[in-house]
Amino acid sequence: MSSGRVDSESKVSGNQANIPASIRRKLGIDDGDTLRWHLEDDGSLRVRVVQPRSGTFSDSDGYDGEQETDAEREHDAWGVDVEYSSHCKSLPT
């Protein structure tokens, strides 16, 4: 289960463990980030850092799933009338 490599270690105190500073810096972990824990079948532990969204899409809740889509056909046409655009002809260049 162990590869023998240890990047850093910390002790559990009061059911909490600190993330070593070297790991926090390397992964860019900061206050407000979420850690997702996954226990592998072999007993090893995988942790994924989920950082809060910021920037252009930070306020977006994403697609709500109420309208059925055909991703293969409509991938680049979201918000475009696909039936209309499929009848349009390209202008000569």
PyMOL commands that set and color helices and strands:
alter all, ss='L'
color gray80, all
select helices_A, chain A and resi 21-27+71-74+82-87
alter helices_A, ss='H'
color red, helices_A
select strands_A, chain A and resi 12-13+16-17+34-39+45-50
alter strands_A, ss='S'
color yellow, strands_A
deselect
rebuild
show_as cartoon
